[in-house]
């Protein structure tokens, strides 16, 4: 299992994650990215997945590095 972590308070809403990984990422109504199916703990959102797939690409594309993937 892998853990995808999104520190939403750091997100600047550039949309890079949603562009490279629409399976897990979308832009929310607040203008920031949203990790689909994630669970919130404060400003941090976590999603456990079998394989992170394109979320690694999303993490690499993020200009503020608010996305992390732990395997």
TIVEXDO-793744 format. One line per 3 residues: number of its first residue (from 1); for each residue z negated, x negated, y of C-alpha. Coordinates in steps of 0.001 Angstrom, whole numbers, plus 500000, padded with zeros to 6 digits. Each point is the difference from the previous one (the first is absolute). Example, Ala and Ser with C-alpha at 12.3 -4.5 7.8 and 13.67 -1.06 7.14 Angstrom:
BEGIN
1) 492200/487700/495500  500660/498630/503440
***
This chain:
BEGIN
1) 500000/500000/500000  500638/498960/503563  498209/501047/503161
4) 502065/500726/503111  497885/499867/503152  500994/501284/503429
7) 497839/499186/503015  501326/502882/502101  498038/499092/503132
10) 502113/496825/500261  503330/501816/499512  502381/499937/502980
13) 502390/502594/498533  503069/497781/499750  501233/501811/496862
16) 500968/496863/498068  497917/501011/496963  501582/503464/499806
19) 503459/498469/500357  499602/497521/497136  497751/502094/497724
22) 500428/503762/500465  498540/500594/496521  496509/499190/501298
25) 500299/499991/503802  500924/502550/502664  499458/500408/503707
28) 497217/502418/500889  499723/502494/502824  497727/497571/501854
31) 502838/497472/500286  498435/497646/497446  500968/499335/496413
34) 498427/501931/497151  499413/498753/496455  501002/502973/497861
37) 497280/501237/497634  497386/497597/501336  496267/500582/500374
40) 498344/499305/503352  496884/497941/500549  499613/499959/503763
43) 503154/498478/501496  500977/498404/496675  502182/501834/497499
46) 500215/498945/496344  502416/500915/497209  499706/498781/496418
49) 503389/499611/498282  501264/498644/496680  502412/497686/501810
52) 500204/499525/503772  503816/499876/499910  501352/500077/503546
55) 496540/500062/501628  500103/496199/499831  503173/500172/502086
58) 498241/502374/502406  497106/497551/500351  502417/497146/500700
61) 501939/502081/502543  496912/501108/501944  499846/498086/503303
64) 496216/500458/500371  499172/499417/496296  497991/503230/499631
67) 501281/500479/496428  498595/498022/497087  500748/500110/496284
70) 497390/498766/497527  501061/499586/496373
***
